Amino acid sequence: MAAKAELISNSVQEMAVDGKEPPVKYFYKGNDAGVLDASVPLIDIPVVDLGLLTSPSTSARELEKLHLAVSSWGCFQVVNHGMASSFLDKVREVSKRFFALSMEDKQKYSREADSIEGYGNDMILSDHQTIDWTDRLYLTISPEDQRKIKFWPENPKDFRETLNEYTMKLQEMNEILLRAMAMSLSLEESCFLDQYGERPLVTARFNFYPPCPRPDRILGVKPHADASAITFLLQDKEVEGLQFLKDDEWFRVPIIPHALLINVGDQVEIMSNGIFKSPVHRVVTNTEKERNTLAVFCIPDSK
């Protein structure tokens, strides 16, 4: 075991440009390591219309659709969510522009060795761990008094303002969805929201996946389930990569450019007494195209 958490000296972005065979620590060693296949079946993922969900005349049908989605797959795409496609493109753009900065500029926001907050990649806790093929920018959004503004990029100029506006809208959507999920189980409407608490933790993770020379052996993110209540993912508009596990089989997530992908995390699985599923998911890599995504995690107040 390493004595303490360490930083990786090279960014994945630098290694991708270098073009050499990646170090062995990036090679996935799981039971399914031999089948890191991007050509797995496509999920027929449910699509929930937030406008219909919040309208009294149409909410019953959308509630049923939502219930089916989170009890079978644990995930769904949401449309008609109140955010213009041009605004979602702006969110994507500030992320791309940050990762396109020089390494020197990005390193101004580098995380410290014992913290996940800031710019970097996996925290090294063991000499034997497998490292994800991704660079990240990880930021605390809420509670606001927990924000570490020194890690919030000043370049691009509109980064902070755009992220703040985007995450405020997501927190409103999170409240709507927690109420709807409780109602779909015929529970008190505020049941899940009360458990979510007054001071929830909301974090954002900007993910950059450069082209990878060994997509047959290297993952962008290892299989895991989220510890959140709800996770919002803004997908890359063109490049797939996310896969969900169901009945021991992996499925690809399709891209709907102006939808948000939502999956429930462990906390909602617990709140629903196991009816709603916190799905295991992973990210595969490819040799040709970079991929940019933004995940926002809504985590209940721990007090």
C-alpha positions in Angstrom: 0.0 0.0 0.0 1.1 3.5 -0.6 1.7 5.4 2.6 -0.8 8.1 1.7 -2.7 9.5 -1.2 -0.5 10.6 -4.1 -0.9 12.7 -7.2 -0.3 11.3 -10.7 2.5 13.2 -12.3 1.1 13.2 -15.9 -2.4 14.1 -17.0 -4.1 11.5 -19.2 -4.4 14.3 -21.8 -0.6 14.5 -22.0 -0.3 10.8 -22.3 -2.8 10.7 -25.1 -0.8 13.3 -27.0 2.4 11.4 -26.3 1.0 8.4 -28.1 3.0 5.7 -26.2 1.6 2.5 -24.7 -0.1 3.6 -21.4 1.4 2.4 -18.1 0.1 -1.0 -16.9 -1.7 0.7 -14.0 -4.4 2.0 -16.5 -5.2 -1.6 -17.6 -8.5 -2.8 -16.2 -8.2 -6.0 -14.2 -11.9 -6.8 -13.5 -13.6 -10.1 -14.2 -15.0 -8.6 -17.5 -11.6 -7.1 -18.5 -11.6 -9.2 -21.7 -14.8 -7.7 -23.0 -14.4 -3.9 -22.9 -16.5 -3.8 -26.0 -18.1 -0.5 -27.1 -20.5 -2.5 -29.4 -22.8 -3.8 -26.7 -26.6 -3.4 -27.1 -28.2 0.0 -26.9 -30.6 0.6 -24.0 -34.1 1.5 -25.0 -33.9 4.1 -22.2 -37.1 5.7 -20.9 -37.6 9.4 -21.7 -39.5 11.5 -19.1 -41.0 14.9 -20.1 -40.6 17.2 -17.1 -43.3 19.6 -18.4 -45.8 16.7 -18.5 -44.6 15.5 -15.1 -45.4 18.8 -13.5 -48.7 19.5 -15.3 -51.8 18.2 -13.3 -53.6 16.9 -16.4 -50.7 14.8 -17.6 -48.6 14.0 -14.5 -50.2 10.5 -13.8 -48.9 9.0 -17.0 -45.4 10.5 -16.6 -45.3 9.4 -13.0 -45.9 5.9 -14.2 -43.2 6.2 -16.8 -40.8 7.6 -14.2 -41.6 4.8 -11.7 -41.0 2.1 -14.4 -37.7 3.7 -15.4 -36.1 3.9 -12.0 -37.4 0.6 -10.8 -36.1 -1.3 -13.8 -33.1 0.6 -15.1 -32.4 3.1 -12.4 -32.0 5.8 -15.1 -33.9 7.8 -17.6 -33.4 10.8 -20.0 -35.3 14.0 -19.2 -36.6 16.4 -21.8 -38.6 19.6 -21.7 -36.6 20.5 -18.6 -36.7 24.2 -19.0 -33.2 24.7 -20.1 -32.6 25.9 -23.7 -30.4 23.8 -25.9 -28.2 26.8 -26.5 -27.6 27.1 -22.7 -26.7 23.4 -22.5 -24.3 24.0 -25.4 -22.8 26.9 -23.4 -22.2 24.6 -20.4 -20.5 22.1 -22.7 -18.4 24.8 -24.3 -17.0 26.2 -21.0 -15.9 22.7 -20.1 -14.2 22.1 -23.4 -12.5 25.5 -23.2 -11.1 24.7 -19.8 -9.6 21.4 -20.8 -8.2 23.1 -23.9 -6.2 25.5 -21.8 -2.4 25.0 -21.5 -1.3 22.5 -18.9 0.3 25.4 -17.0 -3.1 27.2 -16.8 -5.0 24.1 -15.8 -2.5 23.3 -13.1 -3.4 26.6 -11.3 -6.5 24.6 -10.2 -4.7 21.3 -9.3 -6.1 19.4 -6.4 -4.1 18.7 -3.3 -2.8 15.2 -2.7 -5.3 14.4 0.0 -8.4 15.9 -1.6 -10.5 15.3 -4.7 -11.4 18.9 -5.1 -9.8 20.7 -8.1 -8.2 19.6 -11.3 -6.5 16.2 -11.7 -7.2 12.5 -12.0 -7.5 9.5 -9.7 -6.3 9.7 -6.1 -3.6 7.0 -5.7 -4.4 5.1 -2.5 -2.7 1.8 -3.5 0.2 0.6 -5.6 -2.2 -2.0 -7.2 -5.2 0.2 -8.1 -6.4 0.6 -11.7 -6.4 4.3 -12.8 -9.2 5.7 -14.9 -8.4 7.1 -18.4 -9.8 10.6 -17.6 -8.8 14.0 -16.3 -11.4 15.8 -14.1 -12.3 19.1 -12.5 -14.2 18.4 -9.3 -16.0 21.3 -7.5 -18.3 21.6 -4.5 -21.4 23.7 -5.5 -23.5 23.5 -2.3 -23.6 24.4 0.5 -22.3 27.7 -0.8 -20.1 28.2 2.3 -18.3 25.0 1.4 -17.2 26.2 -2.0 -13.5 26.5 -2.6 -13.5 29.3 -5.1 -9.7 29.0 -5.7 -10.5 25.8 -7.7 -13.2 27.5 -9.8 -11.5 28.5 -13.1 -11.4 32.2 -13.9 -10.7 31.2 -17.5 -13.0 30.8 -19.5 -14.3 34.1 -18.2 -17.9 32.9 -18.0 -17.1 29.6 -16.4 -18.2 30.4 -12.8 -21.4 32.2 -13.9 -22.4 29.4 -16.2 -21.8 26.7 -13.7 -23.7 28.5 -11.0 -26.7 29.1 -13.2 -26.7 25.5 -14.5 -26.5 23.9 -11.0 -29.2 26.2 -9.6 -31.5 24.9 -12.3 -30.5 21.3 -11.5 -31.3 21.7 -7.8 -34.8 22.9 -8.7 -35.2 19.8 -10.9 -33.8 17.6 -8.2 -36.6 18.8 -5.8 -39.3 18.1 -8.5 -37.9 14.6 -9.1 -37.6 13.7 -5.4 -41.2 14.7 -4.9 -42.3 12.8 -8.0 -40.5 9.6 -7.0 -42.1 9.6 -3.6 -45.5 10.2 -5.2 -45.0 7.3 -7.6 -44.7 5.1 -4.6 -47.9 6.5 -3.1 -45.8 8.1 -0.3 -46.1 11.6 1.2 -44.9 14.0 -1.5 -42.1 15.5 0.7 -41.0 12.1 2.1 -37.7 11.9 0.1 -37.1 15.6 0.2 -37.3 15.6 4.0 -34.6 12.9 4.1 -32.5 14.9 1.6 -32.2 17.6 4.2 -31.7 21.3 4.5 -28.0 21.4 3.6 -27.4 18.8 1.0 -24.0 18.4 -0.7 -24.0 19.2 -4.4 -20.8 18.5 -6.4 -19.9 18.9 -10.0 -17.4 16.7 -11.9 -16.2 17.9 -15.3 -14.8 14.8 -17.2 -12.4 14.8 -20.1 -11.7 11.5 -21.8 -9.0 11.8 -24.5 -8.7 9.3 -27.3 -7.2 6.1 -25.8 -4.7 3.8 -27.7 -6.0 0.6 -25.8 -9.9 0.8 -25.5 -9.9 -3.0 -25.4 -8.1 -2.9 -22.0 -8.6 0.6 -20.5 -11.8 2.2 -19.1 -12.6 5.9 -18.8 -14.3 5.1 -15.5 -14.3 1.7 -13.7 -17.7 0.0 -12.9 -19.4 1.7 -9.9 -22.7 2.9 -8.5 -23.2 6.5 -7.3 -23.4 7.3 -3.6 -25.7 10.2 -4.4 -29.5 10.5 -4.2 -29.7 11.7 -7.8 -27.0 12.2 -10.5 -27.4 14.5 -13.5 -25.2 13.9 -16.5 -24.8 16.3 -19.4 -23.5 13.9 -22.1 -21.2 14.7 -25.0 -23.3 15.6 -27.9 -21.5 13.3 -30.3 -19.4 10.6 -28.6 -20.9 7.7 -26.7 -19.1 6.0 -23.8 -21.5 5.5 -20.9 -22.7 1.9 -20.2 -25.1 0.5 -17.6 -25.1 -3.0 -16.2 -28.4 -4.9 -16.1 -28.9 -8.7 -15.5 -25.1 -9.2 -15.9 -25.0 -7.6 -19.3 -23.7 -4.2 -20.3 -25.8 -1.8 -22.4 -24.8 1.5 -24.2 -26.6 4.7 -23.4 -27.8 6.6 -26.5 -27.2 10.3 -26.9 -30.2 12.6 -27.0 -28.3 15.9 -27.5 -30.6 18.2 -25.4 -31.8 15.7 -22.8 -30.2 15.2 -19.4 -29.4 11.7 -18.3 -30.5 11.0 -14.8 -29.7 8.0 -12.6 -30.6 7.4 -9.0 -27.9 6.7 -6.5 -27.5 4.5 -3.5 -29.4 7.0 -1.2 -32.6 6.9 -3.3 -32.3 3.1 -3.5 -32.3 3.2 0.4 -35.1 5.7 0.6 -37.3 3.6 -1.7 -36.5 0.5 0.3 -34.8 -1.1 -2.7 -37.6 -0.5 -5.2 -35.6 2.1 -7.1 -32.3 0.8 -8.4 -28.9 2.5 -8.1 -27.4 1.1 -11.3 -23.8 0.0 -11.8 -22.2 1.9 -14.7 -18.9 2.4 -16.5 -17.3 4.5 -19.2 -15.5 2.9 -22.2 -12.9 4.6 -24.3 -12.2 4.9 -28.0 -9.2 5.5 -30.2 -10.4 8.4 -32.2 -12.4 11.1 -30.4 -12.2 13.0 -27.1 -15.3 13.0 -25.0 -16.5 15.7 -22.5 -19.2 15.2 -19.9 -20.4 17.0 -16.8 -21.8 15.0 -13.8 -23.6 16.7 -10.9 -24.2 14.7 -7.8 -27.0 15.6 -5.3 -26.1 14.0 -2.0 -28.3 14.2 1.2 -27.3 16.2 4.2 -25.3 13.9 6.4 -26.5 15.4 9.6 
